């Protein structure tokens, strides 16, 4: 850093990554700030600049450097703090200390206390945030998934699912063919059995009983009749191990997901496929099971299907340093539960580390849909899938039949369209009089309009401009 760069920094003022101290007489407060920066995105503390941005400098003696070094030794774990001295003349210097964080070593503490940086302010880190960061350390022995599963033994696990995991892992080339059928040995290799004791990850992955000890091994699913939660068409809440829950979620999706039909070119046959690509939805569910915060006893993975969207929620926040926007681009893989994620990977469910959310986006775009939305709200992470076009409602003044909803989808996709072409697009068209009655019923509900008369009438969604 040279004098010109220093002047630019001073002119820009303090921020989340920059703080000024008039002199090293404030070294302790500076160390608290550096601790907050190590727990965040890094940053610099510059001695010799007033809070107003005036460069005044100070004398940096050997004693000064020893005092600074003594304070730096109070970080736990030891933090990387780079030191730079910028000469101003007349024996005065600005001493810059730059915090270079290592996300795998967070949370850092200074003199026994953790700090955080929010904007230009340093404060003591909340206990909840500290424990969350501590649990996310890759080498942490205090992560929830690594803690012993008290009162649980091998008899409480789905042993066929364990052996199935081995078969799938060998088929995927991620487990050696020499992996045997000894369940204890398999669990030991997977890191789920230590010194003869199962850990919590083993229960999440292969457990057979969950209440009252593991209420968080839960999946909540709902199909709502509309665009809000005022009416349930189907609602289920089940407990199970992660692979059972994943299978149940996929069955629910196949049962309730709207179907988009299309005519296969050259075959004149109708092909029905789910509105959203099932592979993308499965990837989102796997992410939820691997990354959710299992320390929240009342938590769950939630799947909600509305008339106009689909949402998957999981309890827990994003890893430190990641934002919802980061999930759509290259980002480091930071699973909250690396043991659980590892078993999903070995089983062949996860293809590549850190690519899941990008794959979800790519699959949806390839299918012609908008990019899914990712968000974080009220201690939960969610992904929202949106359709590319019109989705027929289930209820207006009263429930619509499946045939009436099919007519709305056809008109939305092909309209304005005459009756004879509507019937060509239907999967199993009834008599034309029946279809005409349905169309007039939809017109009375103000969902469609028609122009023309008799065989020359064409149908369009209500509100669309007439051609």
Rosetta blueprint (number, residue, H / E / L):
1 X L
2 X L
3 X H
4 X H
5 X H
6 X H
7 X H
8 X H
9 X H
10 X H
11 X H
12 X H
13 X L
14 X L
15 X E
16 X L
17 X L
18 X E
19 X E
20 X E
21 X E
22 X L
23 X L
24 X H
25 X H
26 X H
27 X H
28 X H
29 X H
30 X H
31 X H
32 X H
33 X H
34 X H
35 X H
36 X H
37 X H
38 X H
39 X L
40 X L
41 X L
42 X L
43 X E
44 X E
45 X E
46 X E
47 X E
48 X L
49 X E
50 X L
51 X L
52 X L
53 X L
54 X L
55 X E
56 X L
57 X L
58 X E
59 X L
60 X L
61 X L
62 X H
63 X H
64 X H
65 X H
66 X H
67 X H
68 X H
69 X H
70 X H
71 X H
72 X H
73 X L
74 X L
75 X E
76 X E
77 X L
78 X L
79 X L
80 X E
81 X E
82 X E
83 X E
84 X E
85 X E
86 X E
87 X E
88 X E
89 X E
90 X L
91 X L
92 X E
93 X E
94 X E
95 X E
96 X E
97 X E
98 X E
99 X E
100 X E
101 X L
102 X L
103 X H
104 X H
105 X H
106 X L
107 X L
108 X L
109 X E
110 X E
111 X L
112 X L
113 X E
114 X E
115 X E
116 X E
117 X E
118 X E
119 X L
120 X L
121 X E
122 X E
123 X E
124 X E
125 X L
126 X L
127 X H
128 X H
129 X H
130 X H
131 X H
132 X H
133 X H
134 X H
135 X H
136 X L
137 X L
138 X L
139 X L
140 X L
141 X L
142 X L
143 X L
144 X H
145 X H
146 X H
147 X L
148 X E
149 X L
150 X L
151 X L
152 X L
153 X L
154 X H
155 X H
156 X H
157 X E
158 X L
159 X H
160 X H
161 X H
162 X H
163 X H
164 X H
165 X H
166 X H
167 X H
168 X H
169 X H
170 X H
171 X H
172 X L
173 X L
174 X L
175 X L
176 X L
177 X L
178 X L
179 X L
180 X L
181 X L
182 X L
183 X H
184 X H
185 X H
186 X H
187 X H
188 X H
189 X H
190 X L
191 X L
192 X L
193 X E
194 X E
195 X L
196 X L
197 X E
198 X E
199 X E
200 X H
201 X H
202 X H
203 X H
204 X H
205 X H
206 X H
207 X E
208 X L
209 X L
210 X L
211 X L
212 X L
213 X L
214 X L
215 X L
216 X L
217 X L
218 X E
219 X E
220 X E
221 X E
222 X E
223 X E
224 X E
225 X L
226 X L
227 X L
228 X L
229 X L
230 X L
231 X L
232 X E
233 X E
234 X E
235 X E
236 X E
237 X E
238 X E
239 X E
240 X L
241 X L
242 X H
243 X H
244 X H
245 X H
246 X H
247 X H
248 X H
249 X H
250 X H
251 X H
252 X H
253 X H
254 X H
255 X H
256 X H
257 X L
258 X L
259 X E
260 X E
261 X E
262 X E
263 X E
264 X E
265 X L
266 X L
267 X L
268 X L
269 X E
270 X E
271 X E
272 X E
273 X E
274 X E
275 X L
276 X L
277 X L
278 X H
279 X H
280 X H
281 X H
282 X H
283 X H
284 X H
285 X H
286 X H
287 X H
288 X H
289 X H
290 X H
291 X H
292 X L
293 X L
294 X L
295 X L
296 X L
297 X L
298 X L
299 X L
300 X L
301 X E
302 X E
303 X E
304 X E
305 X E
306 X L
307 X L
308 X L
309 X E
310 X E
311 X E
312 X E
313 X E
314 X E
315 X E
316 X L
317 X L
318 X L
319 X L
320 X L
321 X L
322 X L
323 X L
324 X H
325 X H
326 X H
327 X H
328 X H
329 X L
330 X L
331 X L
332 X L
333 X L
334 X L
335 X L
336 X L
337 X L
338 X H
339 X H
340 X H
341 X H
342 X H
343 X H
344 X H
345 X H
346 X H
347 X L
348 X L
349 X L
350 X L
351 X L
352 X L
353 X L
354 X L
355 X L
356 X H
357 X H
358 X H
359 X H
360 X H
361 X H
362 X H
363 X H
364 X H
365 X H
366 X H
367 X L
368 X L
369 X L
370 X L
371 X L
372 X L
373 X E
374 X E
375 X E
376 X E
377 X E
378 X L
379 X L
380 X E
381 X E
382 X E
383 X E
384 X E
385 X E
386 X E
387 X L
388 X L
389 X L
390 X L
391 X L
392 X L
393 X L
394 X L
395 X E
396 X L
397 X L
398 X L
399 X E
400 X L
401 X L
402 X H
403 X H
404 X H
405 X H
406 X H
407 X H
408 X H
409 X H
410 X H
411 X H
412 X H
413 X H
414 X H
415 X L
416 X L
417 X E
418 X E
419 X H
420 X H
421 X H
422 X H
423 X H
424 X H
425 X H
426 X L
427 X L
428 X L
429 X L
430 X L
431 X L
432 X H
433 X H
434 X H
435 X H
436 X H
437 X H
438 X H
439 X H
440 X H
441 X H
442 X H
443 X H
444 X H
445 X L
446 X L
447 X L
448 X E
449 X E
450 X E
451 X E
452 X L
453 X L
454 X H
455 X H
456 X H
457 X L
458 X E
459 X E
460 X E
461 X E
462 X L
463 X L
464 X L
465 X L
466 X L
467 X L
